[in-house]
Amino acid sequence: MRKLQTCFVALAIAAAMLFLTTVVHAELVEYDLTIAEEVVSITERKVLGMTLNGSIPGPVLRFREGDRARIRVRNDMDVETSIHWHGILVPPGMDGVPYVSFPVGQRLSG
């Protein structure tokens, strides 16, 4: 019985250390993204394209597990638009297809 108690205490200490390590390294990671229509040249032919921070594709956003993310998106286009997030778990109403996941014209903030 004593060995079982010692094992349980050791496991509890290890779990607490793992939790504290995760909490200590969690950070607030912030990005500002601007969606705009700009002249781009991907195949040496200039065309209008939708850019993210002036490029296609947009920047890679990097996070570590446990980080909190604050992503501010500015739409400089003449039409409403949305972003579909790959690899980030967000509420359904803040991700997806206009008219399917959320009504167009809805201002999202978090």
Secondary structure, 3 states (H helix, E strand, C coil): CHHHHHHHHHHHHHHHHHHHHHHHHCCEEEEEEEEEEEEEECCCCEEEEEEECCECCCCCCCCCCCCEEEEEEEECCCCCCCCCCCCCCCCHHHCCCECCCECCCCCCCC
